[in-house]
Amino acid sequence: MQSKRYVVTGGNAGIGYEIVRGLAQKSAEVVLVSRDEARGRTAQAELQAATGAGKIDLVVGDLGTVAGTRQLATDLLAAYPTLDGLINNAGVWMTRKVLNEDGLELSFMVNHLAPFMLSQLLLPALQAAGHARIVHVNAGLYVKGKVDLQKTPYGKDFGRIRTYANSKLCAVLTLPEQARRLAGNSVTVNMVHPGVIRTGLGDTSGVVGWLLRQVKRQWATPLQGAVAPIWLATAPELAEQCGIYFNEQVPMPLADNAQDEALAAALWQLSERLMQ
Ligand SMILES: NC(=O)c1ccc[n+]([C@@H]2O[C@H](COP(=O)([O-])OP(=O)(O)OC[C@H]3O[C@@H](n4cnc5c(N)ncnc54)[C@H](OP(=O)(O)O)[C@@H]3O)[C@@H](O)[C@H]2O)c1
């Protein structure tokens, strides 16, 4: 896999950290994207020393705003003319409503709009590779989502669980159209629920936080969470698979709430407008 080059967002922690490790172990060149330079440098140094194989680059980029996501795409395109894979892994589970400088609720931005943007903006480099793959790390909880385009993007229906599910549902709603548009472009796109994994996602303080940390002890490790995303990015038998949602390594039909074509079309239009 010497010649393969992958971008992994949120590569400094959790599942993303293990995705970077796994790809580097396959002798790939991995571009680790971190929003924080110091955390990114630490992860890069640890992983490079631990794998001894591949090559791990660090690119700093914040997916929390439209401008930050655009800047990241510009930096990636300038540094890497070809990309064999984009693993949209970065994600947030917001426990309180935060609006970014664009007036967008942060989980809508990070979990839906940023991967939506990167997938489009990095297309020239993905196409140049000739056989590239986009892998979106989603969450099975999307089935609980209910998206209202007047409210969800702006946090007007914010809820501690609902908002995470809604933001992941937004991403799933756009999967079929992404796949349709990529047909014939030598780039595939698929989505994956990585399992229920013990990471810092959604951590909070107080009693609720303490209880959550106890429950998480039973959950699978980030190493296990990286298995399916790495498989989707690299397995030769998946080269032609496109537009499929995987529960770990099992293909699944989209839930009813992700099959609303009118909502999906309206969300696509809105997302294109918001990313300008
Ligand atoms: N853990 C689970 O059980 C589970 C289940 C289903 C799906 N997932 C999905 O798996 C993915 C990885 O989650 P995880 O569990 O590994 O969580 P995590 O340990 O909290 O890691 C999330 C990563 O995303 C990065 N990130 C957050 N906001 C960002 C921003 N504005 N710009 C750039 N990077 C940002 C984080 O950076 P910082 O370190 O700087 O915060 C971190 O590197 C997410 O998409 C999540 O929704 C996880």
The ligand as an SDF file (V2000), in Angstrom:
LIG
                    3D

 48 52  0  0  0  0  0  0  0  0999 V2000
  -17.6080    6.4530   20.4180 N   0  0  0  0  0  0  0  0  0  0  0  0
  -18.6890    5.8640   19.9610 C   0  0  0  0  0  0  0  0  0  0  0  0
  -19.3100    4.9990   20.6170 O   0  0  0  0  0  0  0  0  0  0  0  0
  -19.2200    6.2300   18.5970 C   0  0  0  0  0  0  0  0  0  0  0  0
  -20.3710    5.5610   18.1450 C   0  0  0  0  0  0  0  0  0  0  0  0
  -20.8640    5.8880   16.8930 C   0  0  0  0  0  0  0  0  0  0  0  0
  -20.2370    6.8540   16.1270 C   0  0  0  0  0  0  0  0  0  0  0  0
  -19.1320    7.4880   16.5940 N   0  0  0  0  0  0  0  0  0  0  0  0
  -18.5110    8.5010   15.7380 C   0  0  0  0  0  0  0  0  0  0  0  0
  -17.1230    8.2200   15.6160 O   0  0  0  0  0  0  0  0  0  0  0  0
  -16.4190    9.4250   15.3040 C   0  0  0  0  0  0  0  0  0  0  0  0
  -15.2200    9.5470   16.2140 C   0  0  0  0  0  0  0  0  0  0  0  0
  -15.7000    9.7220   17.5340 O   0  0  0  0  0  0  0  0  0  0  0  0
  -14.8930    9.2530   18.8320 P   0  0  0  0  0  0  0  0  0  0  0  0
  -15.8020    8.3790   19.5970 O   0  0  0  0  0  0  0  0  0  0  0  0
  -13.5450    8.7880   18.4710 O   0  0  0  0  0  0  0  0  0  0  0  0
  -14.8530   10.6490   19.6170 O   0  0  0  0  0  0  0  0  0  0  0  0
  -13.6540   11.4920   20.2370 P   0  0  0  0  0  0  0  0  0  0  0  0
  -12.6910   10.6020   20.9350 O   0  0  0  0  0  0  0  0  0  0  0  0
  -14.3180   12.5930   20.9910 O   0  0  0  0  0  0  0  0  0  0  0  0
  -12.9140   12.0680   18.9470 O   0  0  0  0  0  0  0  0  0  0  0  0
  -13.5330   13.0240   18.1370 C   0  0  0  0  0  0  0  0  0  0  0  0
  -12.4760   13.6480   17.2510 C   0  0  0  0  0  0  0  0  0  0  0  0
  -13.1110   14.6940   16.4810 O   0  0  0  0  0  0  0  0  0  0  0  0
  -12.3490   15.8840   16.6510 C   0  0  0  0  0  0  0  0  0  0  0  0
  -13.1290   17.1080   16.5120 N   0  0  0  0  0  0  0  0  0  0  0  0
  -14.1740   17.5230   17.2610 C   0  0  0  0  0  0  0  0  0  0  0  0
  -14.5700   18.7500   16.8920 N   0  0  0  0  0  0  0  0  0  0  0  0
  -13.7500   19.1200   15.8740 C   0  0  0  0  0  0  0  0  0  0  0  0
  -13.6290   20.2910   15.0820 C   0  0  0  0  0  0  0  0  0  0  0  0
  -14.4100   21.3650   15.2820 N   0  0  0  0  0  0  0  0  0  0  0  0
  -12.6750   20.3280   14.1360 N   0  0  0  0  0  0  0  0  0  0  0  0
  -11.8410   19.2780   13.9310 C   0  0  0  0  0  0  0  0  0  0  0  0
  -11.8820   18.1520   14.6760 N   0  0  0  0  0  0  0  0  0  0  0  0
  -12.8290   18.0780   15.6330 C   0  0  0  0  0  0  0  0  0  0  0  0
  -11.7960   15.7650   18.0740 C   0  0  0  0  0  0  0  0  0  0  0  0
  -10.7510   16.6970   18.2790 O   0  0  0  0  0  0  0  0  0  0  0  0
  -10.3600   17.1660   19.7910 P   0  0  0  0  0  0  0  0  0  0  0  0
   -9.5500   16.0530   20.3570 O   0  0  0  0  0  0  0  0  0  0  0  0
   -9.5890   18.4210   19.5460 O   0  0  0  0  0  0  0  0  0  0  0  0
  -11.6410   17.3910   20.5170 O   0  0  0  0  0  0  0  0  0  0  0  0
  -11.3520   14.3220   18.0610 C   0  0  0  0  0  0  0  0  0  0  0  0
  -10.1350   14.1890   17.3790 O   0  0  0  0  0  0  0  0  0  0  0  0
  -17.4360   10.5600   15.4620 C   0  0  0  0  0  0  0  0  0  0  0  0
  -17.9120   10.9470   14.1990 O   0  0  0  0  0  0  0  0  0  0  0  0
  -18.5460    9.9120   16.2770 C   0  0  0  0  0  0  0  0  0  0  0  0
  -19.7820   10.5330   16.0910 O   0  0  0  0  0  0  0  0  0  0  0  0
  -18.5980    7.1940   17.8140 C   0  0  0  0  0  0  0  0  0  0  0  0
  1  2  1  0
  2  3  2  0
  2  4  1  0
  4  5  1  0
  4 48  2  0
  5  6  2  0
  6  7  1  0
  7  8  2  0
  8  9  1  0
  8 48  1  0
  9 10  1  0
  9 46  1  0
 10 11  1  0
 11 12  1  0
 11 44  1  0
 12 13  1  0
 13 14  1  0
 14 15  2  0
 14 16  1  0
 14 17  1  0
 17 18  1  0
 18 19  2  0
 18 20  1  0
 18 21  1  0
 21 22  1  0
 22 23  1  0
 23 24  1  0
 23 42  1  0
 24 25  1  0
 25 26  1  0
 25 36  1  0
 26 27  1  0
 26 35  1  0
 27 28  2  0
 28 29  1  0
 29 30  1  0
 29 35  2  0
 30 31  1  0
 30 32  2  0
 32 33  1  0
 33 34  2  0
 34 35  1  0
 36 37  1  0
 36 42  1  0
 37 38  1  0
 38 39  2  0
 38 40  1  0
 38 41  1  0
 42 43  1  0
 44 45  1  0
 44 46  1  0
 46 47  1  0
M  CHG  2   8   1  16  -1
M  END
$$$$
